[in-house]
Amino acid sequence: MLFFAMMRAMKWLLLVLYLLILSFRLWLRYLNLQHLKQHGHKVPAGFAEVVDQKLLARTSDYTMATSRVGLVESLFGSVLLLIFIFGGLIDWYDSWVLGLTSSFVGQGVLFIVGLMLAQAVLDVPFSLYRTFVLEERFQFNTSTPRIWLADLLKSLGIGGLLLSLVTAGALALVQASPNGWWLWVWGFLALITLLLMYLSPVLIEPLFFKFQPLQKEELAERVKAVMGQAGLQVDRVQQVDASRRSKHSNAYFTGIGRVKRIVLFDTLLEQMTDDEIIGILAHEAGHWKLGHIWKRLLTMELVSLVFCWLAWQLLAWDGLTGLFGLDQISFVGQVMLLGFLASLVSFPLTPISSALSRRHEWQADQFALDLTGESLPLTHALIKLCKENLSNLHPHPLYAWFYYSHPPVVARIARLSAGYKQH
């Protein structure tokens, strides 16, 4: 009797802990918005020539609007998750899936893919609102219902296929090696991660976007020359038709190993000068040259290894389902419960991860400054990116410390202008 009483107490403890974390997240969001209301009318240093009161007001309105949508979506998802896990829905869903097939692998695939499809359906209203109401209101949206629907169907098809294959492969390894599957599953997932880094740029991304060689040949040669100075071999410099969906701009590196590919949004090419684009790419080159990419990948894989080992240990424990007030459920159902526990445990680590990411951004900024010999191109590019994307220029310091993977842009510009040196 004492054991069962303790299990019931643990269920409520987990529920309370989740609600406390949710409340803290909402409080941080409230702080951030209140800070914006108080300081959103102030033009930051370095922005006087490109930002006026009208643009600041528009930026504040956009931040407020996106935050409200994010708040509603977050609360909706949280309520559904609580109902699913603590309201007994997971028990019903698990029993329903088990009744469809007796195959261990098949049950797991149906369980996971079914949840993916349900989540995709529930996200449809939010996606439609974000695209055709919110983004339209602030003149960012260039997509059409046809493009939106095509993207949704392709995402579901590709995501469902990949998720089915990965789940089936992992569960087959669990079935084949019940006493040591954690290491095999970790190795399998690590291999899939590396494989997707190779294949996604050439097989998946072209299904959504049209890629072509950079039309500005002189800029392409400059990019290759600057990357060569950084010791990076650039195989191709391409532009992508991102403007068919949105006016937001970006640039990124793809590829792994010695050969890299640079992709520039056509919106970025319209908004930036050649010097500013070089400044952005010099920053991205810094991430590769300083080893940030492989360090993040290695960290992710080490965390994954630890999680696989802990999962192996906890799944062999009879009391896991009892923590949630449940009787026995399937293996993959218990994995989902572990994922919920992992989200609780990892939440306090969020600011540590954010701080490490910001440190990498500072280092990449310094690399770009050293590589190009000047700070103005990257500085002007960051200011333009903020202006064109209506980025919040006044985040609350605590909110930024906890969540921001990049340093607040005003602080970045101040350090770049001062010729920042990493200590």
N, C-alpha and C positions, 0 to 999 in steps of 0.2 A: 504493500500500500504506500509506503514511504517513497519507494522508487517512482511509482506512477504520479504521486503528488509532486515530486521534484521535476518530472518531465513536463507536467502541466505548467508548473511555475516557469520553466525554461521557455516554453512557448510564449507566455505573456512577456517574459523578459526580452525575448527577441523582437516581439512586436513593439514594445515600448522603445527599444533601442533604435529600431528603424524609424519610428515616429520622431524620436529626438533628432536623428540625423536629418530627416526631412525638414523638421522645424528649423534647424541650424542653417540649412541650405536656403530656406525661404527668408530667414533673417538676413543672411548675407546679400540676397537679391534686393531686399528692402533697403538695406544700407546703401547699396550701389545706386539705386534709383533716387534715394533721398539726396545723396551726394551730388548726383547729376542735376537735380532740381536747384540745389543751392549754388552750384558753381558752373552750371552749363552755359551761362551767359558770358563767361570770361574767355577772351581769346588768348590761348597759350602763347608763350614766347616762341618765336620762329614761325608762327602761323598768320601773322598780321597781314601779310600781302595776299594770302589766298583764302582766308576765312573771315567772313563778316557776320554780323548779328543774324542775318537772315539764314545763312548756312548753319550757324550754330543752333538756331531754333529747329531747323529741319533735321539736323543730326540728333538733337535731343528727342524730337518726336519719333524718329526712326528707332532709336534705342529703346524708348518707352514702349513702342508698339511691338517690337520683336520680343521684348522682355515679357509683356503680357501674354503673348501667344506661347512663349516658352513656359511661362508659369502654368497656364491652363493645361498644356500638353504634359508637363511634368506631374501635375496633380492627378490628371486623368490616368496616366500610366502607373503612378504610385498606388492609386486606389484599386486599379485592376490587379496589380501585383499582389496586394494584400488580400484581396478577395480570392485570388487564385491559390495562394499558398496557405493562408490562415482561415479562409472561408470554406475549405473542403473541396474547392473546384479541381485542384490538382489530383485528388483521389479519384474523383469521378472521371476526369479526362484520362488518367492513367488506366483505369479499368476499361474504359471504352477502347483505347488503343490496344490493350492486351487482348481484347475480344476480336480484333480484326485479323490477327495473325499470331501464330505460335513461335515464329522465328525471333530469336533474341536480337539479331541485327535489324530485322524488319521492324520490330516494335520500336527500337530506338530511332530509326530513320523517320517513321511515321510520327513519333512523338515530337521530334525536333522540327521537322519540316511543317507539321501542322501548326505549331506555335509560330513559326516564321510567317506562314500565310495569314494567320489570325492577326498578328501584329501589323502586317502590311495593310490589311483591310482596315484595321482601326486607325491607321495613320493616314488613310486617304483624305478624310476631311481636313486634317491639319495641313497636309501637303497642298491641297487645292487652295486653301485659304492663304497660306504663305505665298504661293506662286501667283495666283490670279487676283488676290485682294491686297495683301500687304506689300509685296514686291511691286505690284502694279501701281499702287498708290504713291510709292516713292520713285516711280519711273525706272525701276531696275529690270523688271520682267520684259523679256522679248520672246518668251516661249509661247506656244499655241497649245490648245487642248490636244491636238493630234500628236505633237512632239511629247507632251507630258505623258499621255497614255502609252505611247510607244516606249518611252523610257521606263515607265512602270512595268510594262509587260516583259521587257528585256531584262530588267533588274530581277524580277521574280523568277524568270526562267533560268538565268545564269546563277543567281543566288541559290535557288532551289536545287539545281543540279550540283553545284559545288558543295553545298551543305549536305546533300544526300551522300555524295561520294566520300567526303571527309568523315561524316558520322559513321557510315558503313565500314570504312577502313579502320577507324579507331575501335569500334565495337568488335570487329572481327579479330583484332589483336587482343582485346580483353578476353574474348572467348577462347582464343588459341593459347593464351598464356595467363591463366587466372591468378597465378602466384607471383607474377613479375611484369604485369602488363604496363605498369606506370612508366617504365623506361622506354618500352617499345612505342607506346602511344606518344610520349614526348618526342621521340626521334621522328616519328611519322608526321606529327604536326609541324615540327621544325622544318622538315623537308618540304612540306606543302607550302609553308611560308616563303621559303627561298624560291621554290618553283613559281609561285605566283608573282614574285618580284621580277622574274625573268619574263613570264608569259603575259602578264596583264598589259604591259605597254603595247604588245604586238597583236594580241588576240582579243582582249576584252575592251580596252579603251576605244579602239577603232569602231566598235559596234555602236558607240554613242556619239563619237565626235569624228570630224573629218580632219585628218592631219595632212600637212603638206610642208615641203621645205620652206624655210623662211624666205619670203619674197624679197626682202631687202638684203641683197647679196653682200653689200658692204658691211652691214651690221653683223651678218652671219660670220664674216671673216674676222671682224673685231672680237666677236664672242669667242671664236676658236683661239685667237691669239692670246686673249686675256686668260682663258682657261689653260692654255699652254704655259703661260707664265706661272700659273698656280700648280703646274705639274699634273694637270688632268687632261686625258685624251677624250675629246668630244667627237663622237661618231656622227651625230646629226644635230642640226639646229632646226626645229620645226615650229610651225604655228598651228593653232587649233581654232576651229570656228566656234568658240565659246559664246560669241555674240548672238547665236541663234537661240540661246536660252536665257542669258542674263547679261547685264552690263557690268557686273562685278568682274574684276580683273585679277590675274595671278600669273605666276611663272613657276616652273618646277623642273627638277632633275628626275630622270628615271634611269633605270638600268642598275646593274650590279657588277662588281668586278672592275676591270680596267676600262671598259668601254662605256661611256655615258651618253645620254641623249638629253637635250634641253628642249623644253616645250614652253612656248610663249602664247598666252591668250591673245587673240586678235584685238580684244578690248584694251589690253595693256599696250600693244603696239600703237594704238590710236591715242592713248592718254600720255605716254611717256616719250621723252627724247631718247636718242640712242645712248647718250651718256648715262641717263638715269637707269635705263635697262641694264647697261653694263654694271652699274653700281649694285642693282638687285642681284644680278647673277654672280657678282663677286662675293656677295654675302652667302649665297647658296653654295658656291664653290668652297667657302670656308667650312661649311658643315662637312663636306666630303673630305677635304684636306686635313682637317683636324680630327677626323675619325668619329664625328658625332653619330653618323649613320650606323656604323658597325657597333659602336658602343651602346646605342639604344637597342639595336637588334639583339646584342649579346645580353643586355640586361633583361629584355623581354623574355628571352629564351631561358635564362636562369630562373626568373620568376615562374615561368611556365613549368620548369623542371620541378621546382619546389611544390607548386600546386599539384602536379601529377602525383608526386610522392605522398603528399598529405591526403589527396583524394583516395589513393590506394589504401592508406591507413584507415581513413574514416569510413569508407564504404565497406570495410570489413567489420566495422563496429555495429552491433545490433541496435544501439540506441540512437542512431542518427535520425530516423524517422520519428522517434518518440519525442525528440526536441521540438517538433512541430505539431505534436499531438496527433500523429498519423499512425496507422497500422503499416504493414509492409507495402511498399510500392516498388515499381520496377527500378532496375539499375539506372537507367537514364533519368528517371524521375528523381532519384536520390542525387544524381549529378547536378540537376537543376537546384536542388536544395543547397548543395554545396556552393553553387554559384551565388546564391542569395547570401550565405554566410560570408563568402569571400568579399562581397560588396560592402558588408558591414565592417569587416576587419580592415579592408584597404582604404576606406574613406579617410581616416586620419592621416594616411600617407599621401593624400592628394597634394598638400602644400610642399612636401618634399620633392615629389615628382615635378611639380610646377617650378620650384626653385632651380632644380638641376637643368630643366629645359631653358629657363631664362638665362642661366649661366652660359649655356651653349650659344644662345642668341647674342649675348654680349661678345663672346669670343668670335663669332662669325662677323659681327659688325667691325671688330678690330681688324680681322683678317681682310675684310673688304677695304678698309681704310688704308692698311699697309700695302695691299696689292695695287690699288689704283692711285695711291699717293694723294688722295684728296677725299674730303668728306661730303662735299656739296652734292655730287650726283646721287648718292644713297639718301642723303638728307632730303633733297627735293623729291625723290621718288617716294619716300615714306610719307611725306606731307601730302603728295598727290593721291596716294593710296587711301589715306584717311579721308581726304576730301571726296574722292570719287565713290568710296564705299560707305560714307557717312559713319565712320568709326567713332566710338565714344572717346572723346579726348579727356574726360574727367572721371575715370573709374575710381571708386573708393579704394584707398590703399589696402585695406584688409581683404576686400574682394579680389583685387589684383594679386595680392600675395598668395591667396589661397588657390585661385583658379587659373590665373594667366600663365600660359606657356611661353608668351613673349613679354618682354618688359613693356610697360606703358609707353606708347610712342613718343610722348612729350619728353620723357626721361631719356629715351634712345637718342632723340635729336639733340638734346642738350649735351650728352656725352660725346656724340659724333662731332658736334660743332667745337667742342673743347679739345678734340684730338685724343679721345679716350684711349688710355693704355690699361690693359688687363694686369692686375697685380696678383 
